[in-house]
């Protein structure tokens, strides 16, 4: 990636993370949980029926 694209990506991620933090504070949350969603359909039993 070029410098301009890298700046855009970093700026976008920064804005999204700040928005998530502001929403958590607005709802009185004191923790934000994250999880790995890669291949989540493969890891969840019975989810095959929801595939498109």
SEMI-852292 format. One record per atom (N, C-alpha, C): x, y, z. Coordinates in nm, 4 decimals, always signed. Layout:
<nupas>
+----------+----------+----------+
|     east |    north |       up |
+----------+----------+----------+
|        X |        Y |        Z |
...
+----------+----------+----------+
</nupas>
This chain:
<nupas>
+----------+----------+----------+
|     east |    north |       up |
+----------+----------+----------+
|  +0.0837 |  -0.1185 |  +0.0000 |
|  +0.0000 |  +0.0000 |  +0.0000 |
|  +0.0879 |  +0.1244 |  +0.0000 |
|  +0.0380 |  +0.2247 |  -0.0666 |
|  +0.1100 |  +0.3505 |  -0.0657 |
|  +0.0825 |  +0.4268 |  +0.0634 |
|  +0.1575 |  +0.5334 |  +0.0830 |
|  +0.1426 |  +0.6137 |  +0.2045 |
|  +0.0018 |  +0.6703 |  +0.2183 |
|  -0.0556 |  +0.7139 |  +0.1065 |
|  -0.1887 |  +0.7744 |  +0.1116 |
|  -0.2948 |  +0.6717 |  +0.1533 |
|  -0.2862 |  +0.5519 |  +0.0963 |
|  -0.3814 |  +0.4475 |  +0.1319 |
|  -0.3627 |  +0.4032 |  +0.2762 |
|  -0.2367 |  +0.3911 |  +0.3196 |
|  -0.2087 |  +0.3497 |  +0.4574 |
|  -0.2641 |  +0.4540 |  +0.5554 |
|  -0.2476 |  +0.5813 |  +0.5249 |
|  -0.3036 |  +0.6854 |  +0.6110 |
|  -0.4549 |  +0.6721 |  +0.6184 |
|  -0.5190 |  +0.6478 |  +0.5042 |
|  -0.6646 |  +0.6365 |  +0.5013 |
|  -0.7113 |  +0.5193 |  +0.5875 |
|  -0.6453 |  +0.4049 |  +0.5744 |
|  -0.6819 |  +0.2868 |  +0.6529 |
|  -0.6632 |  +0.3131 |  +0.8019 |
|  -0.5508 |  +0.3690 |  +0.8404 |
|  -0.5244 |  +0.3975 |  +0.9818 |
|  -0.6247 |  +0.4980 |  +1.0362 |
|  -0.6561 |  +0.5995 |  +0.9581 |
|  -0.7532 |  +0.6997 |  +1.0007 |
|  -0.8916 |  +0.6385 |  +1.0156 |
|  -0.9319 |  +0.5543 |  +0.9221 |
|  -1.0623 |  +0.4874 |  +0.9278 |
|  -1.0720 |  +0.3992 |  +1.0527 |
|  -0.9693 |  +0.3181 |  +1.0765 |
|  -0.9705 |  +0.2314 |  +1.1943 |
|  -0.9729 |  +0.3127 |  +1.3233 |
|  -0.9027 |  +0.4247 |  +1.3254 |
|  -0.9026 |  +0.5119 |  +1.4432 |
|  -1.0422 |  +0.5680 |  +1.4699 |
|  -1.1093 |  +0.6140 |  +1.3637 |
|  -1.2445 |  +0.6692 |  +1.3800 |
|  -1.3431 |  +0.5621 |  +1.4275 |
|  -1.3323 |  +0.4413 |  +1.3729 |
|  -1.4219 |  +0.3336 |  +1.4122 |
|  -1.3984 |  +0.2951 |  +1.5579 |
|  -1.2727 |  +0.2821 |  +1.5984 |
|  -1.2436 |  +0.2434 |  +1.7368 |
|  -1.2903 |  +0.3505 |  +1.8358 |
|  -1.2750 |  +0.4781 |  +1.7994 |
|  -1.3248 |  +0.5849 |  +1.8869 |
|  -1.4770 |  +0.5810 |  +1.8967 |
|  -1.5450 |  +0.5528 |  +1.7863 |
|  -1.6912 |  +0.5450 |  +1.7876 |
|  -1.7387 |  +0.4293 |  +1.8762 |
|  -1.6695 |  +0.3158 |  +1.8701 |
|  -1.7051 |  +0.2021 |  +1.9551 |
|  -1.6850 |  +0.2386 |  +2.1020 |
|  -1.5739 |  +0.3032 |  +2.1338 |
|  -1.5469 |  +0.3428 |  +2.2720 |
|  -1.6507 |  +0.4441 |  +2.3211 |
|  -1.6863 |  +0.5401 |  +2.2379 |
|  -1.7867 |  +0.6402 |  +2.2775 |
|  -1.9226 |  +0.5742 |  +2.3014 |
|  -1.9593 |  +0.4785 |  +2.2183 |
|  -2.0864 |  +0.4088 |  +2.2372 |
|  -2.0855 |  +0.3274 |  +2.3664 |
|  -1.9726 |  +0.2639 |  +2.3963 |
|  -1.9615 |  +0.1875 |  +2.5204 |
|  -1.9778 |  +0.2790 |  +2.6416 |
|  -1.9149 |  +0.3938 |  +2.6395 |
|  -1.9266 |  +0.4897 |  +2.7500 |
|  -2.0704 |  +0.5401 |  +2.7615 |
|  -2.1332 |  +0.5682 |  +2.6482 |
|  -2.2706 |  +0.6185 |  +2.6487 |
|  -2.3678 |  +0.5179 |  +2.7085 |
|  -2.3363 |  +0.3883 |  +2.6967 |
|  -2.4229 |  +0.2841 |  +2.7504 |
|  -2.3758 |  +0.2330 |  +2.8868 |
|  -2.2773 |  +0.2991 |  +2.9453 |
|  -2.2305 |  +0.2630 |  +3.0782 |
|  -2.1468 |  +0.1359 |  +3.0833 |
|  -2.0886 |  +0.0972 |  +2.9721 |
|  -2.0053 |  -0.0237 |  +2.9689 |
|  -1.8661 |  +0.0084 |  +3.0228 |
|  -1.8095 |  -0.0856 |  +3.0968 |
|  -1.6735 |  -0.0656 |  +3.1450 |
|  -1.5750 |  -0.1608 |  +3.0774 |
|  -1.6252 |  -0.2459 |  +2.9878 |
|  -1.5400 |  -0.3380 |  +2.9125 |
|  -1.5923 |  -0.3512 |  +2.7694 |
|  -1.4992 |  -0.3766 |  +2.6780 |
|  -1.5336 |  -0.4054 |  +2.5395 |
|  -1.4674 |  -0.5393 |  +2.5066 |
|  -1.5477 |  -0.6373 |  +2.4689 |
|  -1.4950 |  -0.7703 |  +2.4367 |
|  -1.4785 |  -0.7856 |  +2.2864 |
|  -1.3697 |  -0.8473 |  +2.2466 |
|  -1.3413 |  -0.8728 |  +2.1061 |
|  -1.3252 |  -1.0233 |  +2.0870 |
|  -1.3581 |  -1.0708 |  +1.9678 |
|  -1.3357 |  -1.2114 |  +1.9394 |
|  -1.2969 |  -1.2295 |  +1.7935 |
|  -1.2333 |  -1.3399 |  +1.7651 |
|  -1.1922 |  -1.3736 |  +1.6296 |
|  -1.3127 |  -1.4284 |  +1.5550 |
|  -1.3503 |  -1.3647 |  +1.4452 |
|  -1.4679 |  -1.4060 |  +1.3696 |
|  -1.4324 |  -1.4803 |  +1.2408 |
|  -1.3024 |  -1.4993 |  +1.2155 |
|  -1.2608 |  -1.5719 |  +1.0970 |
|  -1.3139 |  -1.7146 |  +1.1022 |
|  -1.3775 |  -1.7584 |  +0.9968 |
|  -1.4326 |  -1.8949 |  +0.9861 |
|  -1.5323 |  -1.9269 |  +1.0968 |
|  -1.6069 |  -1.8293 |  +1.1447 |
|  -1.6997 |  -1.8518 |  +1.2554 |
|  -1.8089 |  -1.9527 |  +1.2169 |
|  -1.8486 |  -1.9529 |  +1.0908 |
|  -1.9524 |  -2.0480 |  +1.0491 |
|  -1.9026 |  -2.1915 |  +1.0570 |
|  -1.7736 |  -2.2097 |  +1.0361 |
|  -1.7161 |  -2.3440 |  +1.0452 |
|  -1.7025 |  -2.3884 |  +1.1906 |
|  -1.6942 |  -2.2937 |  +1.2829 |
|  -1.6739 |  -2.3263 |  +1.4240 |
|  -1.8044 |  -2.3403 |  +1.5018 |
|  -1.9158 |  -2.3003 |  +1.4433 |
|  -2.0433 |  -2.3051 |  +1.5162 |
|  -2.1274 |  -2.4221 |  +1.4666 |
|  -2.1713 |  -2.5090 |  +1.5574 |
|  -2.2538 |  -2.6230 |  +1.5156 |
|  -2.3931 |  -2.5765 |  +1.4694 |
|  -2.4433 |  -2.6399 |  +1.3668 |
|  -2.5788 |  -2.6116 |  +1.3208 |
|  -2.5956 |  -2.4836 |  +1.2418 |
|  -2.4896 |  -2.4139 |  +1.2112 |
|  -2.5027 |  -2.2873 |  +1.1414 |
|  -2.5098 |  -2.3075 |  +0.9889 |
|  -2.4853 |  -2.4263 |  +0.9421 |
|  -2.4876 |  -2.4542 |  +0.7984 |
|  -2.6222 |  -2.4174 |  +0.7372 |
|  -2.7302 |  -2.4313 |  +0.8119 |
|  -2.8628 |  -2.4026 |  +0.7581 |
|  -2.8825 |  -2.2553 |  +0.7240 |
|  -2.7937 |  -2.1677 |  +0.7757 |
|  -2.8064 |  -2.0245 |  +0.7503 |
|  -2.7184 |  -1.9763 |  +0.6365 |
|  -2.6403 |  -2.0632 |  +0.5780 |
|  -2.5520 |  -2.0215 |  +0.4679 |
|  -2.6354 |  -1.9863 |  +0.3459 |
|  -2.5873 |  -1.8892 |  +0.2737 |
|  -2.6566 |  -1.8442 |  +0.1520 |
|  -2.6227 |  -1.9311 |  +0.0339 |
+----------+----------+----------+
</nupas>
